[in-house]
Amino acid sequence: MKDTTKTATLTLNGQSYELPVLSGTAGPDVIDIRKLYTQAGVFTYDPGFTSTASCDSTITYIDGEKGELLHRGYPIDQLAEKSHYLEVCYLLLYGDLPTAAELEDFESRVTKHTMVHEQMQYFYRGFRRDAHPMAIMVGVVGAMSAFYHDSTDINDPWQREVASIRMIAKMPTIAAWAYKYHIGQPFVYPRNDLDYASNFLRMCFAVPAEDYEVNPILARAMDRIFTLHADHEQNASTSTVRLASSSGANPFACIAAGIACLWGPAHGGANQACLEMLKEIGTPDRIPEFIARAKDKNDPFRLMGFGHRVYKNFDPRAKVMKQSADEVLDLLGIDDNPILQVAKELEKQALEDPYFAEKKLFPNVDFYSGIILEAMGFPTSMFTPIFAVSRTVGWISQWKEQQSDPAHKIGRPRQLYLGATRRDYVDIENR
Ligand code: ACO
């Protein structure tokens, strides 16, 4: 963070306050208001943090106007094409692309942690079978702090490292088991001779009764989905993780908080909501009706998979995801899939509509990811858990960054109070 010679002047009640302006390596300057309350006695008001930088970070940069997403400086489309998920994990966690030896060591460390404590099975069995896999994941990941005491000391860098590796390694097993439990099939243990994505697919789709061969094209598509969702700077779930960890909570509890936040349909739940919407539309002739509803101010309906807080241009992840969707559907011979026809036509009509153009609403990554996941055989209830698996590395990288900053403070927003002012208690018989 560079201090600039620039300042901003705030004039309030006839008095002026000079506020420092800070510059990053990219992106807009920020006005440093940390001393504003002590100097001027006022707070700033920014619900939803639309104009507020909550931290400094060196991990991910998004230029929403250009439609650019960089991890440690590397564009997401290059990473999606040339790299793979575990290499991107290394990049996010440690700041640079690994050498061949570093990658081998990292992959081996992750691979050795893929199993979960055997006793966790009993924890799963406490859930109702019809529990949503996200509900199971919030519970199981939170419970990890009860199973892995030796990596909950956040002041010990070694324990922080072990917790990070454990989380990345175990999350596919935890998500796959949530699915298996949900559908009443036996848990499938991880196999460490398989790559990250293939292992996950196998744990989801294999059964003890017969062999399961992972299709390499589907494994590649799965790996891309993981890669494209790996991190996205200070989004709602990441900010939740940072806020939870600012109190000194252990990493497993913080990631469970992130998973809870991700569940909502405005965030990670959007791909499930998007596919359900495409199914509800059903046929291309009904698209105008749904577009009209999305534009109607009196109707709360929104086009799921459209719009983004930061991207005001095409989501760069959506482009790669669209290409992946074509490859997977082609492989599976389902290019005449009615959902895909509706998706393609909806995208076309929305992009031609002035309402969406004026508000800069473009398809986001979730518009296509649901189509791929469904084609692979996942039910919609697994879409958000898969997002959680992918985003774990982002949460952990941001958590580690925050923990290693000696200046970090507990997060404690202020408020604009609009409630009753002081009044005296009235005894019940007098109300
Ligand atoms: N359909 C119709 N109108 C929309 C949509 C949409 N999908 N998204 C935004 N708008 C409109 C709003 O009604 C608003 O109109 P107004 O200015 O007339 O009031 C305007 O566009 C701005 O919308 P906001 O909600 O203020 O934008 P915000 O940045 O807060 O919201 C969000 C972003 C939550 C993603 C929103 O676009 C949305 O709800 N999209 C659908 C859900 C979705 O796809 N979420 C996935 C996000 S990506 C991810 O988490 C990986």
Boltz pocket constraint, residues with backbone or C-beta under 6 A from the ligand:
constraints:
  - pocket:
      binder: B
      contacts: [[A, 265], [A, 266], [A, 267], [A, 268], [A, 270], [A, 294], [A, 295], [A, 301], [A, 302], [A, 303], [A, 304], [A, 305], [A, 306], [A, 307], [A, 308], [A, 309], [A, 310], [A, 359], [A, 361], [A, 364], [A, 365], [A, 366]]
      max_distance: 6.0
